[in-house]
Amino acid sequence: MASDLITRTIGGVRSHIAAARGRDPATADASGIEILLTWPGVQALLAYRLANRLRRAGVPLAPFVVSYLSRALTGIEIHPDAKIGSGLFIDHGAGVVIGQTTEIGENVTLYQGVTLGGTGFQSGKRHPTIEDNVTIGSGAKLLGPIQVGHGAKIGANSVVVEDVPPRSTVVGNPGHPVKVDGRKVDDGPDADWIHLPDPLQDAVKSLSARIKELERQVAELSGDPDPQLDEPERKPRKGRSSAGG
């Protein structure tokens, strides 16, 4: 029994180190020991695994003490009752919060400032369910018992309160699903947040272009030689100095 526990623990440590190596370019020259000792996301997940096992074993108080100490050390808060699959990677991690009834699948990536939180004071399932291969950008807030589908990507600072379809990209506040360049999003982490589409901004640009076109047509019909001039140029009154007095 003890040897089995040790084997599973070593396997878990290797799994978290491998997840960091696969998704953080900063690990290129880092040893496994360096990642274990200095990557807060890895440390927080190892502490969570311990707290979760203690919680499932019915040990009082200790799971929350472990969770509290982990939060103080890493800046990452994970409730001991959360359900987290293998391969989760938390990049940097400061300010990450994972609530009590959160469920996270395999190979999920979270960036700093992500909140997987609840809404209101209802009991039961009140936190998000994140399926496999989901990537959630910095500062994103996912609130309530929503479902985030397989392979979805949540843009930085998005606020998501409704279900997210699989293999889609969500941006904005409130978050709304879009596709990147009209194509389905590939599985796996994608940190290219700069080029995420913004349909609201696109709509504003489209309306602005339409207004300019309508102004041009009206100007042509009215014979206005300068459709860009919003109001007639004011001429100084005769007999008054431009300097006043």
PASEMAR-678510 format. One record per residue: x, y, z of N, C-alpha, C in turn. Coordinates in steps of 0.1 Angstrom, whole numbers, padded with zeros to 4 digits, always signed. Each point is the difference from the previous one (the first is absolute). Example, Ala and Ser with C-alpha at 12.3 -4.5 7.8 and 13.67 -1.06 7.14 Angstrom:
2
+0132-0057+0078-0009+0012+0000+0009+0012+0000;-0004+0011-0007+0009+0011+0000-0008+0011+0008;
! end
This chain:
245
+0008-0012+0000-0008+0012+0000+0009+0013+0000;+0010+0000+0009+0008+0011+0001+0008+0002-0013;+0005-0011-0006+0008+0000-0012-0009+0005-0012;-0012-0004+0000-0009+0005-0010-0003+0015+0000;-0001+0005+0013-0002+0014+0002+0012+0008-0005;+0012-0005+0003+0013+0006-0004+0001+0000-0015;-0004-0011-0006+0001-0001-0015-0009+0010-0006;-0013+0001+0005-0009+0010-0006+0004+0014+0002;+0006+0003+0012+0005+0013+0003+0011+0004-0010;+0010-0009-0002+0011+0003-0009-0006+0002-0014;-0009-0008-0004-0006+0001-0013-0008+0013-0002;-0006+0005+0011-0007+0013-0001+0010+0011-0001;+0011+0000+0007+0010+0010-0001+0006+0001-0014;+0003-0012-0006+0005+0000-0013-0010+0005-0010;-0013-0003+0002-0010+0005-0009-0001+0015+0000;+0000+0006+0012+0000+0015+0001+0012+0007-0006;+0011-0006+0002+0013+0005-0006-0001-0001-0015;-0005-0011-0005-0001-0002-0015-0010+0010-0006;-0011+0003+0007-0010+0010-0004+0007+0013-0001;+0008+0004+0010+0007+0013-0001+0010+0000-0011;+0007-0010-0003+0010-0001-0011-0007+0002-0013;-0012-0006-0001-0007+0000-0013-0006+0013-0004;-0003+0008+0010-0008+0012-0003+0006+0013+0005;+0012+0000+0006+0007+0012+0004+0014+0001-0006;+0002+0009-0010+0013+0001-0006+0011+0003+0010;-0003+0006+0011+0010+0004+0010+0006-0013+0006;-0005-0011-0002+0005-0013+0006+0011-0006-0009;+0003+0007-0011+0009-0007-0010+0014-0003+0007;+0005+0008+0008+0013-0003+0006-0001-0003+0015;-0012-0003+0005-0003-0003+0014+0000-0015+0003;+0007-0003+0011-0001-0014+0004-0013-0004+0007;-0003-0013+0002-0012-0004+0007+0000+0006+0014;+0011-0001+0007+0001+0005+0013-0003+0015+0001;+0005+0008-0010-0002+0014-0001-0015+0003-0002;-0006-0007-0009-0015+0002-0002-0007-0004+0013;+0003-0010+0006-0007-0004+0013+0002+0010+0011;+0011+0006+0001+0003+0009+0011-0004+0015-0003;-0002+0004-0013-0002+0014-0003-0012+0003-0009;-0007-0010-0004-0012+0002-0008-0012+0000+0009;-0007+0011+0003-0011+0000+0010-0012-0009-0005;-0002+0000-0013-0011-0008-0005+0001-0015+0003;+0013-0005-0001+0003-0014+0003-0002-0002+0015;+0006+0009+0008-0001-0001+0014-0015+0000+0005;-0008+0009-0005-0014+0001+0004-0008-0013-0003;+0003-0006-0012-0007-0012-0004+0004-0012+0009;+0013-0001+0003+0005-0011+0009-0007+0002+0014;+0000+0012+0005-0007+0002+0013-0015-0003-0001;-0006+0003-0011-0014-0003-0002-0002-0016+0000;+0009-0007-0006-0002-0015-0001+0001-0005+0015;+0009+0005+0008+0001-0004+0014-0013+0004+0007;-0005+0012-0001-0012+0005+0007-0012-0008-0004;-0001-0003-0013-0011-0008-0006-0001-0014+0006;+0012-0006+0001+0001-0014+0006-0004+0000+0014;+0005+0010+0008-0004+0001+0014-0015+0002+0001;-0005+0009-0008-0015+0003+0000-0008-0013-0003;+0004-0007-0010-0008-0013-0003+0002-0010+0010;+0011+0000+0008+0002-0010+0010-0008+0004+0013;-0006+0012+0000-0008+0004+0012+0008+0007+0011;+0013+0004-0003+0008+0006+0010-0005+0014+0002;-0003+0004+0012-0005+0013+0003+0011+0011+0000;-0003+0012-0004+0008+0012+0001+0012+0000-0008;+0008-0011+0000+0013-0001-0007-0001+0004-0015;-0010-0004-0008-0001+0004-0014-0001+0015-0002;-0007+0007+0009-0001+0014-0001+0012+0007+0004;+0008-0006+0010+0012+0006+0004+0010-0001-0012;+0001-0011-0006+0009-0002-0012-0004+0010-0011;-0013+0001-0002-0005+0010-0011+0004+0014+0004;-0002+0004+0013+0003+0013+0004+0015+0003-0001;+0009-0009+0004+0014+0002-0001+0005+0001-0015;-0007-0009-0008+0004+0001-0014-0004+0013-0006;-0012+0006+0003-0004+0013-0005+0010+0011+0005;+0004-0001+0012+0010+0010+0006+0013-0001-0008;+0004-0012-0003+0013-0002-0007+0000+0004-0015;-0011-0004-0006+0000+0000-0015-0009+0011-0006;-0010+0005+0008-0010+0010-0005-0011-0007-0008;+0000-0013+0001-0011-0008-0007-0009-0007+0010;-0013+0002-0002-0009-0006+0010-0008-0011-0007;+0001-0012+0005-0007-0012-0006-0007-0006+0012;-0014-0001-0001-0007-0007+0011+0003-0015+0000;+0001-0006+0011+0004-0014+0001-0011-0009-0006;-0012+0005-0002-0011-0009-0005-0001+0001-0016;+0008+0009-0006-0001+0001-0014+0005-0013-0007;-0005-0003-0012+0004-0012-0007+0009+0005-0012;+0012-0005+0000+0010+0005-0010+0006-0013-0007;-0001+0000-0013+0006-0011-0007+0015+0002-0002;+0006-0010-0007+0015+0001-0002+0004+0010-0011;+0012+0005+0001+0005+0009-0010-0004+0014+0001;-0006+0004+0011-0003+0015+0002+0013+0007+0002;+0001+0012-0007+0012+0009+0001-0005+0014+0003;+0005+0005+0011-0003+0014+0004+0012+0008-0002;+0000+0009-0010+0011+0008-0004+0001+0013+0009;+0011+0002+0007+0002+0011+0010-0010-0002+0012;-0012+0002-0003-0010-0004+0010-0005+0010+0010;+0006+0011+0002-0004+0010+0010-0014+0003-0002;-0008-0001+0011-0014+0004+0000-0010-0011-0006;+0005-0011-0003-0009-0011-0005-0008-0005+0011;-0013-0002-0002-0010-0005+0010-0008-0011-0007;+0000-0012+0007-0008-0012-0005-0009-0004+0011;-0013+0002-0002-0010-0002+0010-0003-0014+0003;-0008-0002+0011-0003-0013+0006-0006-0011-0010;-0010+0004-0008-0006-0010-0009+0005+0001-0014;+0011+0006-0002+0006+0000-0013+0005-0014-0005;-0002-0002-0012+0005-0013-0006+0008+0004-0012;+0012-0005-0001+0010+0003-0010+0005-0013-0007;-0001-0001-0013+0004-0012-0007+0015-0001-0002;+0004-0006-0010+0015-0003-0002+0006+0011-0010;+0012+0002+0003+0009+0009-0009-0007+0014-0002;-0004+0005+0012-0006+0014+0000+0012+0010+0004;-0001+0012-0006+0010+0010+0003-0007+0012+0005;+0005+0005+0012-0005+0013+0006+0011+0010+0001;-0003+0012-0003+0010+0011+0001-0003+0008+0013;+0008+0009+0003-0001+0007+0013-0013+0008+0001;-0006+0001+0012-0012+0008+0002-0013-0007-0004;+0000-0012-0004-0012-0007-0003-0008-0004+0012;-0013+0003-0001-0009-0004+0011-0011-0010-0006;+0000-0012+0007-0011-0009-0003-0009+0000+0012;-0010+0009+0000-0007+0004+0012-0015-0003-0001;-0007+0002+0011-0014-0002+0001-0008+0013-0001;-0013-0001+0000-0008+0012+0000-0011-0002+0010;-0003+0010+0008-0011-0001+0010+0004-0009+0012;-0010-0004+0007+0002-0009+0012-0007-0013-0001;-0003-0005-0013-0006-0012-0001+0009-0012+0004;-0007-0011+0003+0008-0012+0004+0001-0009-0012;+0008-0011+0002+0002-0009-0011+0010+0005-0010;-0001-0005-0012+0010+0004-0011-0001+0015-0003;+0010+0007+0003-0001+0015-0003+0013+0005-0006;+0009-0008-0005+0012+0004-0006+0001-0006-0014;+0009+0005-0008+0001-0005-0014+0005-0015-0001;-0004-0006-0011+0006-0013-0005+0008+0003-0012;+0013-0003+0000+0009+0003-0011+0004-0014-0006;-0003-0002-0013+0003-0012-0006+0015+0000-0005;+0004-0011-0006+0014-0002-0004+0005+0011-0010;+0013+0002+0001+0007+0008-0010-0005+0015-0001;-0005+0005+0011-0005+0014+0000+0012+0009+0004;+0000+0012-0006+0010+0010+0004-0007+0013+0004;+0003+0005+0012-0007+0012+0006+0011+0011+0002;-0003+0011-0006+0010+0011+0000+0000+0008+0013;+0010+0009+0001+0003+0007+0012-0012+0009+0004;-0004-0001+0013-0010+0009+0005-0015-0004-0004;-0001-0011-0007-0014-0005-0003-0008-0004+0012;-0013+0003+0000-0008-0004+0011-0011-0009-0005;-0001-0012+0004-0010-0010-0003-0009-0002+0012;-0012+0003+0000-0009+0001+0011-0012-0009-0001;-0003-0008+0010-0012-0008+0000+0002-0014-0005;-0010-0008+0000+0001-0014-0004-0001-0002-0015;+0009+0007-0007+0000+0000-0014+0009-0012-0005;-0002-0003-0013+0008-0011-0006+0008+0006-0011;+0014-0002+0000+0009+0005-0010+0004-0012-0008;-0004+0000-0013+0002-0012-0008+0015-0003-0003;+0002-0012-0005+0013-0006-0004+0007+0010-0010;+0013+0003+0003+0008+0008-0009-0003+0014-0001;-0009+0005+0009-0004+0015-0001+0012+0008+0005;+0000+0013-0004+0009+0010+0004-0007+0012+0005;+0004+0005+0012-0007+0011+0006+0010+0012+0000;-0003+0011-0006+0009+0011-0002+0003+0007+0013;+0011+0007+0001+0004+0007+0012-0011+0010+0004;-0002+0001+0013-0010+0009+0006-0014-0002-0004;-0004-0011-0006-0014-0003-0003-0007-0003+0012;-0013+0003+0000-0009-0004+0011-0010-0009-0005;+0000-0013+0004-0008-0010-0007-0010-0005+0011;-0013+0001-0004-0011-0005+0009-0010-0009-0007;+0003-0004-0012-0008-0009-0007+0009-0011-0006;-0006-0012-0004+0007-0011-0005+0008+0004-0012;+0012-0006-0002+0008+0002-0012+0001-0012-0008;-0004+0001-0013+0001-0012-0009+0014-0005-0002;+0001-0013-0003+0013-0006-0002+0007+0007-0012;+0013+0000+0001+0009+0005-0010-0003+0014-0005;-0004+0008+0009-0003+0014-0003+0009+0010+0008;+0000+0012-0004+0007+0010+0007-0009+0011+0005;+0001+0004+0013-0009+0009+0006+0008+0013+0004;-0006+0011-0003+0006+0013+0003-0010+0009+0006;+0004+0011+0007-0009+0011+0004-0006-0002+0013;-0008+0010+0004-0007+0001+0012-0014+0006-0003;-0011-0009+0001+0001-0014+0003+0006-0008-0011;+0006-0011+0003+0007-0008-0010-0010-0006-0010;+0004+0000-0013-0008-0005-0011+0010-0008-0009;-0005-0012-0005+0008-0009-0008+0002+0006-0014;+0012-0002-0005+0004+0004-0014+0009-0011-0005;+0002+0001-0013+0010-0009-0007+0012+0009-0004;+0012-0006+0000+0012+0007-0004+0001-0001-0016;-0001+0012-0006+0001+0000-0015-0010-0009-0007;-0012-0003+0007-0009-0009-0006+0003-0015+0000;+0011-0003+0007+0005-0014+0000-0002-0005+0014;-0002-0013+0001-0001-0007+0013+0014+0002+0007;-0001+0001+0013+0013+0001+0008+0006-0013+0003;+0013-0002-0002+0007-0012+0003+0000-0003+0015;+0002-0013+0004+0001-0003+0014+0013+0005+0005;+0001+0002+0013+0013+0004+0007+0001+0014+0002;+0009+0004+0009+0001+0014+0004+0004+0009-0012;-0005+0012+0000+0003+0010-0010+0000+0014+0007;+0012+0005+0002+0002+0013+0007+0000+0012-0009;-0005-0001-0013+0001+0011-0009-0013+0008+0002;-0001+0006+0012-0012+0008+0004-0001+0013-0009;+0011+0005-0005+0000+0012-0007-0009+0000-0012;-0001-0012-0007-0007-0001-0013-0013-0007+0002;-0006+0000+0012-0013-0005+0001-0010+0009-0006;-0010-0005-0007-0010+0009-0006-0009+0007+0011;-0005+0012-0003-0009+0007+0008-0012+0004-0008;-0011-0008+0000-0012+0004-0008-0006+0013+0003;+0000+0004+0013-0005+0013+0003+0007+0012-0006;+0014-0001+0000+0008+0010-0006-0002+0000-0015;-0001-0012-0006-0002-0001-0014-0014+0006-0004;-0010-0002+0008-0013+0006-0003+0000+0015+0001;+0008+0006+0009+0001+0014+0001+0007+0006-0012;+0011-0007-0004+0007+0004-0012-0009+0000-0013;-0008-0011-0001-0009-0001-0011-0010+0011+0000;-0006+0003+0012-0010+0011+0001+0006+0014-0004;+0013+0002+0005+0007+0012-0003+0002+0002-0015;+0004-0011-0006+0002+0001-0015-0013+0002-0007;-0011-0006+0005-0013+0002-0007-0004+0015+0002;+0002+0006+0012-0004+0013+0002+0008+0010-0010;+0013-0003-0001+0008+0009-0009-0006-0001-0014;-0003-0012-0004-0005-0002-0014-0014+0007-0002;-0008+0000+0010-0013+0007+0000+0002+0015-0001;+0010+0005+0008+0003+0014+0000+0005+0004-0014;+0008-0008-0006+0005+0003-0014-0012+0001-0010;-0009-0010+0001-0011+0000-0009-0009+0013+0002;-0003+0003+0013-0008+0012+0003+0007+0013-0005;+0013+0000+0001+0008+0012-0004-0001+0001-0016;+0001-0011-0007-0001+0000-0014-0014+0005-0005;-0011-0004+0007-0013+0004-0003-0003+0015+0003;+0006+0005+0011-0002+0014+0003+0010+0009-0006;+0010-0005-0007+0010+0008-0007+0010+0006+0009;+0002-0005+0012+0009+0005+0010+0014-0004-0005;+0009+0009-0003+0014-0004-0005+0009-0006+0011;-0004+0002+0013+0009-0005+0010-0009-0008+0010;-0003-0013-0002-0009-0008+0009+0006-0002+0013;+0013+0002+0002+0007-0002+0013-0002+0012+0010;-0005+0011-0006-0001+0012+0009-0013-0001+0008;+0001-0001+0013-0011-0002+0008-0009+0012+0002;+0005+0012+0000-0008+0012+0001+0007+0012-0008;-0007+0010-0004+0006+0010-0008+0011+0008+0007;+0010+0004-0007+0011+0007+0006-0005+0014+0005;+0003+0003+0012-0005+0013+0006+0009+0011-0005;-0006+0011-0005+0008+0011-0004-0001+0011+0010;+0011+0007+0003+0000+0011+0010-0010+0011-0004;-0007+0006+0010-0009+0011-0003+0008+0012-0004;-0006+0008-0009+0006+0013-0004+0000+0010+0011;+0010+0008+0001+0001+0011+0009+0004-0005+0014;+0004-0012+0002+0005-0005+0013+0014-0006-0001;+0008+0004+0009+0014-0005+0000+0000-0015+0004;+0009-0008-0007+0000-0014+0004+0006-0002+0013;+0007+0010+0006+0006+0000+0013-0009+0004+0011;-0013+0004-0004-0009+0005+0010+0002+0014+0004;-0007+0005+0010+0001+0014+0004-0007+0008-0009;
! end
